[in-house]
Amino acid sequence: PDHTNDAPDNSLSGVNAKLRRIDLFCKIVAPIPVSFLMTVSLWGGAVFIVAWNIVSLFVEYVLLVRIYRRVPELAVKKKEKSEDSQKEEKEDKKGAGPSCLSQLTSRYRTLVQGWKTYRSQAAFRAGLALSFLYMTVLSFEGLFNSFLQIGRA
């Protein structure tokens, strides 16, 4: 187990903490230049953001390929199978495969079970309240405001 109190900087928790700081910094600072771009020129800002995303796509792809090649464990598939997948394999062997209805009910059961598990957590109410707050108040950043300005134009 990795303990944050005595962990060196290169441990998993140290890396997670650094990445979290970078993520939060970007979430705070990024709306400022985006808002500036969008107030100067809506189309210019939109073109810049599209170009940035396209360039980022290729950079991310190259980095992911490099990581995949450097860490051979990523190419190894796990051999453990859950009980659900074992049951599905038995059903597949019996007939032509699970019907569309059984696939839908299986997905519905998984969804319901996931919500039951989430609802049983201690942080359920706080997490739900935060998500509602984010959907109503906190998501009004530069891009959203620019979208609203385009609608008025």
Secondary structure as the mmCIF struct_conf table of DSSP 4:
data_model
#
loop_
_struct_conf.conf_type_id
_struct_conf.id
_struct_conf.beg_label_comp_id
_struct_conf.beg_label_asym_id
_struct_conf.beg_label_seq_id
_struct_conf.end_label_comp_id
_struct_conf.end_label_asym_id
_struct_conf.end_label_seq_id
TURN_TY1_P TURN_TY1_P1 THR A 4 ASP A 6
TURN_TY1_P TURN_TY1_P2 ASP A 9 ASN A 10
BEND BEND1 SER A 11 SER A 11
HELX_RH_AL_P HELX_RH_AL_P1 LEU A 12 VAL A 29
TURN_TY1_P TURN_TY1_P3 ALA A 30 ALA A 30
HELX_RH_AL_P HELX_RH_AL_P2 PRO A 31 VAL A 40
HELX_RH_AL_P HELX_RH_AL_P3 LEU A 42 ARG A 70
HELX_RH_3T_P HELX_RH_3T_P1 PRO A 72 ALA A 75
BEND BEND2 VAL A 76 VAL A 76
HELX_LH_PP_P HELX_LH_PP_P1 LYS A 77 LYS A 78
HELX_RH_AL_P HELX_RH_AL_P4 GLU A 83 LYS A 94
BEND BEND3 GLY A 95 ALA A 96
HELX_RH_AL_P HELX_RH_AL_P5 CYS A 100 ARG A 119
TURN_TY1_P TURN_TY1_P4 SER A 120 SER A 120
BEND BEND4 GLN A 121 GLN A 121
TURN_TY1_P TURN_TY1_P5 ALA A 122 ALA A 123
HELX_RH_AL_P HELX_RH_AL_P6 PHE A 124 LEU A 133
HELX_RH_PI_P HELX_RH_PI_P1 TYR A 134 LEU A 138
TURN_TY1_P TURN_TY1_P6 SER A 139 SER A 139
HELX_RH_AL_P HELX_RH_AL_P7 GLY A 142 ARG A 152
#
